[in-house]
């Protein structure tokens, strides 16, 4: 996989996961309260994963810039 395509793939994967989760919640046979609680929990989980991934990307970019400056 080309280095230029890695970021696009990761973004597409994240968007696909989020859309899949939303569609799954909308068609799940649960009450509104249960669904809202589950959405809140999943959103918090996805937000944490997104922050972690952003931190990894930031570190990788920093390493590449520092190695190319040498």
Buried (B, 14 or more C-beta within 10 A) or exposed (E): EEEEEEEEEEEEEBEEEBEEBEEEBEEEEEEEEEBEEBBEEBEEEBEEEEEEBEEEEEEEEEEEEEEEEE
